[in-house]
Amino acid sequence: MCGRFTLRAPANRVVDQFRLDTISELRPRYNIAPTQPVPIVRPIGDRPSRQLTFARWGLIPSWAKEAAIGNRMINARGETVADKPSFRAAFKRRRCLVVADGYYEWQRLHGKKQPFYIRLEEDLPLAFAGLWESWQGPRDAPLDEPLETCTIITTDANEFTSPIHDRMPVILRPDDYDIWLDLELQQPEPLLALLQPYADDGLVADRVSTYVNSPRHDDAECIVAQEET
């Protein structure tokens, strides 16, 4: 799964990586958690341009009766995302890139959970394959403004990360961004082909402190590598 991640990169690096026109300055985030606003990139209408905006992490389907369902929808399994009722409409028409530069995963060791921080070897911004939705609220009590929410798609772990956890977020390669964001493309086959584990030789995993376990902690101490004991 993917339950926490980071975005430490400065705004100009994110602009370059995702071919954005411009964005406001981003505050470094070291421990982004579910239900918080997360940065997503998506197309602007029918234009080829892309925009960076924020959506609450935890997808709420348009038909949901209550927002609490989003707490269980922070991840969507790549194997079923095209068919599962909660995600299939967004998979066809509301795909996005969730902007990050690393994520946390917890390994079970001797009855305890050891956190690891996983990132690209070059420590560049990266994109998780994501979906977004716009929720109007329950029919009997609609919201004043729609609530935009999102989820991160996961797949089997690659050989490098599988000792830590059996799942990992789908990390898209830059050459695949245009395909994923092409909303005229609604046939599932070319999209599902992108939902693969990332290459084993492109990632670094650092053992970090349990300081990151609390979502209240959102500073550079979260990613400080720890010696194995």
C-alpha positions as CSV (number, residue, x, y, z in Angstrom):
1,M,0.0,0.0,0.0
2,C,1.0,3.6,0.2
3,G,-0.1,5.4,3.4
4,R,2.4,8.3,3.7
5,F,4.7,10.2,1.4
6,T,6.8,13.3,1.0
7,L,7.1,16.3,-1.4
8,R,10.3,18.2,-0.4
9,A,11.2,19.5,-3.9
10,P,11.1,23.2,-4.6
11,A,8.4,24.5,-6.9
12,N,10.7,25.2,-9.9
13,R,11.8,21.6,-10.0
14,V,8.2,20.4,-9.9
15,V,7.3,22.8,-12.7
16,D,10.2,21.4,-14.9
17,Q,9.4,17.7,-14.1
18,F,5.7,18.0,-14.9
19,R,5.8,20.7,-17.7
20,L,3.6,23.1,-15.8
21,D,3.3,26.8,-16.7
22,T,3.8,27.9,-13.1
23,I,2.8,27.1,-9.6
24,S,2.8,28.9,-6.3
25,E,5.7,28.1,-3.9
26,L,5.3,24.7,-2.3
27,R,5.9,24.2,1.4
28,P,8.2,21.2,2.0
29,R,6.2,18.2,3.3
30,Y,7.9,15.3,5.0
31,N,4.9,13.3,6.2
32,I,1.8,13.6,4.0
33,A,-1.0,11.5,5.5
34,P,-4.5,10.4,4.4
35,T,-7.3,13.0,4.5
36,Q,-4.8,15.8,4.0
37,P,-4.6,17.9,0.8
38,V,-2.2,16.4,-1.6
39,P,-0.8,17.9,-4.9
40,I,-2.1,16.4,-8.1
41,V,-1.4,17.2,-11.7
42,R,-4.2,16.9,-14.3
43,P,-5.1,18.3,-17.7
44,I,-6.8,21.6,-18.0
45,G,-10.1,20.9,-19.9
46,D,-9.5,19.9,-23.5
47,R,-6.2,21.7,-23.7
48,P,-2.8,19.9,-23.5
49,S,-1.7,22.1,-20.6
50,R,-1.4,20.7,-17.2
51,Q,-2.3,22.2,-13.8
52,L,-1.2,21.5,-10.3
53,T,-4.0,21.6,-7.7
54,F,-4.8,19.9,-4.4
55,A,-7.2,17.2,-3.6
56,R,-8.0,15.5,-0.3
57,W,-6.3,12.1,0.0
58,G,-9.0,9.4,0.2
59,L,-11.3,9.1,-2.9
60,I,-15.0,9.7,-2.3
61,P,-17.0,8.2,-5.2
62,S,-19.6,10.6,-6.7
63,W,-22.4,8.3,-5.6
64,A,-21.2,8.1,-1.9
65,K,-23.7,8.9,0.8
66,E,-21.1,10.0,3.3
67,A,-17.5,11.3,3.2
68,A,-16.2,8.6,5.6
69,I,-15.9,6.2,2.7
70,G,-12.9,8.1,1.6
71,N,-10.9,7.0,4.6
72,R,-10.9,3.5,3.1
73,M,-10.1,4.7,-0.4
74,I,-6.6,6.1,-0.1
75,N,-5.3,3.3,-2.4
76,A,-6.8,1.5,-5.4
77,R,-5.4,-1.9,-6.5
78,G,-4.1,-1.7,-10.1
79,E,-5.4,-5.3,-10.7
80,T,-9.1,-4.2,-10.1
81,V,-9.1,-0.5,-10.6
82,A,-10.8,-0.6,-14.1
83,D,-13.7,-2.7,-12.8
84,K,-14.3,-1.8,-9.2
85,P,-17.4,0.4,-8.9
86,S,-15.6,2.8,-6.5
87,F,-12.9,3.6,-9.1
88,R,-14.0,2.6,-12.6
89,A,-15.6,6.0,-13.6
90,A,-12.5,7.9,-12.4
91,F,-10.2,5.4,-14.2
92,K,-11.9,6.3,-17.5
93,R,-12.2,10.0,-17.1
94,R,-10.4,11.5,-14.1
95,R,-6.8,10.2,-14.0
96,C,-4.1,12.3,-12.4
97,L,-0.5,12.3,-11.3
98,V,0.0,12.5,-7.5
99,V,3.2,14.5,-7.0
100,A,5.7,13.2,-4.6
101,D,9.5,12.6,-4.1
102,G,9.4,9.5,-1.8
103,Y,7.1,7.4,0.3
104,Y,7.2,5.4,3.5
105,E,6.5,1.7,4.1
106,W,6.6,-0.3,7.2
107,Q,8.4,-3.7,7.5
108,R,7.3,-6.2,10.2
109,L,10.4,-7.2,12.1
110,H,10.4,-9.2,15.3
111,G,6.8,-8.2,16.2
112,K,7.5,-4.5,15.5
113,K,7.0,-2.3,12.4
114,Q,10.2,-0.7,11.1
115,P,9.6,2.3,8.8
116,F,11.6,2.8,5.5
117,Y,11.8,5.8,3.3
118,I,11.8,4.9,-0.4
119,R,12.7,7.3,-3.1
120,L,14.3,7.6,-6.6
121,E,18.1,7.1,-6.6
122,E,18.4,10.6,-8.2
123,D,16.1,12.0,-5.5
124,L,13.9,13.7,-8.1
125,P,10.2,14.4,-8.0
126,L,8.1,11.5,-9.1
127,A,4.5,10.7,-10.0
128,F,2.2,8.1,-8.5
129,A,-0.6,7.0,-10.8
130,G,-3.7,8.5,-9.3
131,L,-7.4,9.1,-9.8
132,W,-9.6,12.0,-8.6
133,E,-13.3,12.6,-8.0
134,S,-15.6,15.5,-7.3
135,W,-18.1,14.8,-4.6
136,Q,-21.2,17.0,-4.3
137,G,-22.2,15.7,-0.9
138,P,-25.2,13.5,0.0
139,R,-28.4,14.1,-2.0
140,D,-30.3,15.4,1.0
141,A,-27.5,17.7,2.1
142,P,-25.4,18.8,-0.8
143,L,-22.2,20.7,-0.1
144,D,-21.9,24.4,-0.9
145,E,-18.8,23.6,-3.0
146,P,-17.8,20.1,-4.4
147,L,-15.1,18.3,-2.5
148,E,-12.3,17.0,-4.7
149,T,-10.6,13.9,-3.5
150,C,-8.0,11.4,-4.9
151,T,-6.4,8.0,-4.5
152,I,-3.1,6.4,-5.3
153,I,-2.9,3.2,-7.4
154,T,-0.8,0.4,-6.1
155,T,0.7,-2.8,-7.6
156,D,2.8,-5.7,-6.5
157,A,6.1,-4.7,-5.0
158,N,9.2,-5.1,-7.1
159,E,12.1,-7.4,-6.0
160,F,13.9,-4.6,-4.3
161,T,11.0,-3.4,-2.1
162,S,9.2,-6.8,-1.5
163,P,11.2,-7.6,1.7
164,I,9.7,-4.4,3.2
165,H,6.1,-4.8,1.9
166,D,4.3,-6.8,-0.7
167,R,2.7,-3.7,-2.3
168,M,4.0,-0.5,-3.7
169,P,2.6,2.6,-5.4
170,V,2.6,2.7,-9.2
171,I,5.4,5.2,-10.0
172,L,5.0,6.4,-13.6
173,R,7.9,7.2,-15.8
174,P,7.9,10.7,-17.3
175,D,7.5,9.2,-20.8
176,D,4.2,7.8,-19.7
177,Y,2.7,11.0,-18.2
178,D,1.0,12.0,-21.5
179,I,-0.6,8.6,-21.9
180,W,-2.0,8.5,-18.4
181,L,-3.3,12.0,-18.6
182,D,-4.9,11.5,-22.1
183,L,-8.5,11.5,-21.2
184,E,-9.6,10.7,-24.7
185,L,-8.0,7.3,-24.1
186,Q,-10.6,5.2,-22.3
187,Q,-9.7,1.7,-23.5
188,P,-8.3,0.0,-20.4
189,E,-5.5,-2.1,-22.0
190,P,-2.9,0.6,-22.7
191,L,-3.6,2.2,-19.3
192,L,-3.4,-1.1,-17.3
193,A,-0.1,-1.8,-19.0
194,L,1.4,1.2,-17.2
195,L,0.4,-0.1,-13.7
196,Q,3.6,-2.1,-13.2
197,P,6.2,-2.3,-10.4
198,Y,9.0,0.3,-10.8
199,A,12.4,-1.0,-11.9
200,D,14.4,-2.6,-9.1
201,D,17.6,-0.6,-9.8
202,G,16.0,2.8,-9.7
203,L,15.1,3.1,-6.0
204,V,16.8,3.7,-2.7
205,A,15.3,2.6,0.7
206,D,16.5,4.1,3.9
207,R,15.7,2.8,7.4
208,V,14.2,5.7,9.3
209,S,13.0,6.4,12.8
210,T,9.5,5.7,14.2
211,Y,9.3,9.4,14.6
212,V,7.5,9.3,11.2
213,N,4.7,7.1,12.7
214,S,2.9,10.2,14.0
215,P,1.3,12.3,11.2
216,R,1.8,15.3,13.6
217,H,5.5,15.1,12.8
218,D,6.1,16.8,9.5
219,D,9.8,17.9,9.3
220,A,13.1,16.7,8.0
221,E,13.7,14.4,11.0
222,C,11.2,12.0,9.3
223,I,13.6,11.1,6.5
224,V,16.9,10.9,8.5
225,A,18.5,7.6,7.7
226,Q,19.1,5.3,10.7
227,E,21.8,2.7,11.3
228,E,20.6,-0.9,11.5
229,T,20.7,-2.1,15.1
